[in-house]
Amino acid sequence: MKKVLVNEKVSSDALDILKKAGEVVYMPSGDHEEFKKLVKDVTAVMLDTTIKFTPELMDMAPGLKVISRTGTGVDNVDIEAATKRGIMVLHTPDANTVTVAEHTVAFIGAVTKHLLFLDSETRQGKFKTARRYYLPIDLDGKTLGVIGFGRIGKQVAKKCMAAFNMKVIIYDPYINDDVVPSGILRYSNEEDIYKQADVVSIHVPHNKETSNHVGEKLLSLMKPSAYLINTARGNIIDEAYVVKMLNENRLAGAAFDVLANEPPIENEEFLNSPKTIISPHSAALTNECTVRVACEAATGIVDFLEGRMPKSIFNRKGLNL
């Protein structure tokens, strides 16, 4: 029976799906050394973000045929090396869309209303003074700039229009005009988004093109009253420059679910700013979504093992499928 290695804590529902097609080797600890020992004779791996799947790791598993990521991003898998070795890389781009979009919208509400800061001030006995800081803003009629109009970007735009009556402008050079709903304005120049938006929300993958792409050139265009949201990936945004802008009152606030260093390093400046809100790369980790993502990742593995074509193959073109 073919072995499937699961390197994260997942629901029993997902494990039951996998058991239909193979022997499940379950290591919820995510320990790297343990992973190296267990991966040697497996056919498939269900993978989270704690393991960096390098060519060296792939070579330790000569029988490995499929890697299934429990999430949308695959930046912790060397796609070129996997494709070269004929390893199919799966992901779950649909399963966490609504969940991450909800987290993003919650960030927008929390950071523009300064909820964490005002909560802290109130708990410190500053009730009378804190309520007169006049920091929160109205979102009604404000402009949301969405960078990357894929699954999550579309949902964020839809929810902000419905909940807050926000105007939405977008930048995405990889989409056709026919996928842009009525009422949303598409820009061909990315810089215009940063100049005009009251809130900029990032929804692009991390790759060579986007790595450190949002730096001084783009960030310096933002209004001093604007807010920056990142629920995509760390290393897309120059965090140090964001902190500099916050400290100099050239940016009103920032809310990030992802950081360049995960976990954060000691004395991380971004965490020390009272104008930031940070969650621990947990936007997709609701009770419902973790089960949904794990089951979809497991189903992809089972489809492969039973001779069916999995739904979401990240390196489909490279494998000529």
N, C-alpha and C positions, 0 to 999 in steps of 0.2 A: 504493500500500500504506500502511495506517495505521501511524503511528509510536508506539512505546512507549518512554518514557524510564525508565531504571533508574538511580536515584541512589545506589546502594550496591554494595559488592562482594558478589556472590551466586554461587551454584554454577552450573556449566555446565549442570546438569540444568534449573534454572529458566530459564536463557536459551534452552535448546533448546525448552522448552515455549512460550515467548513467540514464538520465531521461526516457529512454525507459523501464527501469525495476523497477524504484522505485522513491520515493520522495527524492530529493537531499537537504540536509542541508549543506549549504555552509558557511564555516568560514575561509576565506583567511588570517585572522590575525595570526593564529597559537598560539593564547593565551591559556595557559595551563588551567587556571581556567574556561574559556569559554568552552574548550573542555570537561572538566569533567561534566559540566552541560548538554551539548548536546549529549554526548555519551550514556546516560542512556537507551534510547529506540530505538537504531539503530540496524540494522541487519548487516551492512557492514561499514567499514571505509576505505577511501582512505588516506594513511598516508605518510607524508614526514619525514624528520629527526628531526624536532623540538620537537616532542613529544616522550618521553620515555614510551613505552607501557608496563607497569608493570602489575603483577597479580592483584594488587589493582584496576587499571583502568579497567581491564577486568571484575572484579567482579561488577563494577558499571554498566556494560552493560550485563545483563543476557541473552539478546536476540542476542548478537553478534555472528555471524557465520563466518565472513570472514574479514581479514585485508589485504589490498592490498597496498604494498609499491611501491611508485613511484621511483624506483631505483633498483640496484642490491643487495646492502647490506641490511640486516635485523637486524643489531646489536642493533637497538633501540627497538626491539620487543623481549620480553621474549618468545622464541620459545617453551621451555619446558612447560611453563605455558599455552600458547595458545593451544598446542597439548593436554595437559591434559584436557582442557576444550572443546576439540573438535572444536577449532577455526582454520579454514584454513588460512594459511599465504601465500600470493602470492607475487611475486616480478617480476621485468622486466629485466632479465639478458641480453636480446638481444638488447633492444632498445637503450642503450647508448654506445654500444661497440665502434663504429667508432668515436663517439664524444670524449670519454675519451682518446682513442688512439691518436687522433689528438692533444689533449691538451698535452699529454705526450711527443709527438714528438716536439711540439712547445717549451716545457720546455727544452728538450735536446738541441735544437738549441740555445735558449736564454741564458741558463746558461753556455754552453761551449763557446759561443761567448761573454759572459759577457756584453750582450746588455744593461741591465738596468743600470749597473754601469757606462759603457762608456757613455750612454745617460746622466746620472746625471753629470758626470765629464764635458762633453761638454757644458751642460747648465750652468755650474758654471764658464765658461770661460777658461777651461783647454784644449782647442782644440789641441794645439800643443803638450802638454805633454801627454795627454791621448792616442793619436794615437801611441805613442812610448812605451806604457806600455807592448805591446806584450803579452797580457793576453789570447786572443782567441786561440783555437786550431782547427786544421782540424779534421773533423769527418771521412773523407774518410779513410777506412782501419782500423779504431779504432774498439775496441771490446765492444759490448753491452751485458751486463749480465742481463737476465730477470729472476726474481724470481716469479714463478707462471705463467705457460703457458696455461692459460685459454683463454677465448674469447678476452679479451683486450690485454693480453700479446702476443698472436699470431699476432694481428693487429699491435702492436708496433714493433715487430720484422720485420714483412713484410714491413712496411713503412720505417723503418730505413735502411733496406737492399736496398730498391729501391731508396730512396732519398739520402742517405749518403754513400752507398756502405760499410756499417758497417758489420763486422763479428758478428755473434750472438751465444752466449752460454746461455744455460738455465738450471734452476733447478726446477723440479716439481715432487715430489715423487708419485703423484696421477694420472699420465697420462700413457698411453701406448705408446710404441715407435712408433707405426704406425701413431700417430697424429703429429709427429715431421717431418716437411718438410725437403727435401734434402737441404743441405747447412747449416743447423743449428746443432750445436753440443750440445748434452745433457750430463750433468754431474750428477753423482750419489752422489757427495759430494758437499754440498752447499758452503762450505768454499772455494772451488776452484773458484767459480764465483767471490767472493769478492776479491780474490787474483789477478785474471787475467783481470777483466773487467776495461775498461776505463770509462764506464758509467754503473751504476747498477740501474735498474728500478724495483720497487716493485709492484706486482700485485696479492696479496693474500688477502683473507677475514680476518676480525678481529674476532678472536675467542680465546678460551683458549689456543690453541696451538701456535697461532701467536702473542698473546699479549706480547709486549716488547721483541719479539724474536730477532729483529735486534738490538743488543746491542754491548757492548764493544768487546765481543769475535769475532763477525763477522766484525764489522766496523773497528776494528784495523788492519784487514787484507788488507784493501783497499790501493791502491797506493796513495801517496800524490797528484798525478796529476789527480786522478779520481773524478767523480761526482756522486751524489746520487739523485735519483728521486723517489718521492712517490705520486702517484695519487690513492692509494688504500684506506687506512683508517689510522687515527691517532692511537696512542697507539701501533702500530706495531714496531715503531722505537724509540729508546732512543734519543730524540731530544737534550737533554742536552749534551750527549756525542758527537753528531754530531757537535754542536756548539763548544765544546772543541777542537775537531779535526780541525775545520775550523780556530779557533783562533791560533792554534799551527802550522798551515800550513801543517797538515797531511791529509787534504782533500781540493780539489780545489774549490768545490762549491756544493750546494744542492738546489733542487727545489721541493717544497711540495705544493700540493693542499689541503692537510689534516693535521690537527694538533691534538695533544692530548687534548688541550683545544680549544673548538670552541663555542663562539668566543675566541680569545686569551686573556690571562690575562694581566693585566697592566705590562709594562716593560718586556714583553716576550722576552727572549734572542734571540730566533730564528729569530724574526722579526728585531732585531737590527743589525744583521750581514750583512755587505755589500756583502757577498758571497752567500747569499740566495735569492731565488725568491719564493714568496708565493702568492697563489691565494686563495680566500675564499671558498674552497670546491665547486668550480664552474665548474669543468672540464666537467660535464655533462649538464651544464645549458646554452646551446646555444638555440637560438630561435627554431630551428627545433627539437632539441632533447627533450626539455621540453614538446612540443606538442606530440611528438611520445611516450614518456614515460607515460605521463598522459593518453593518449588514450589507450595504452596497459594495464595500471593498471585498467582503467575503464572497458575495455572489459573483463578482468578477473572477475570483480565483476558481470557484467551482465551475463556472462556465468554461474556463480554459481547460481545466483538468478533465472535463467531460466532453471536450471536443467542440464546444460552441464558441463563437466569437464574442468576447466580452464587449460591453457597451462603450466604455470610455478608455481607449488605449492612447496614452499620451504620445508614444513614439510610433504611431501607426504608419506614418509616411516613411520613416527610417527603416521600418521592417517590411515596407512594400505590401501592406495589407489592404 
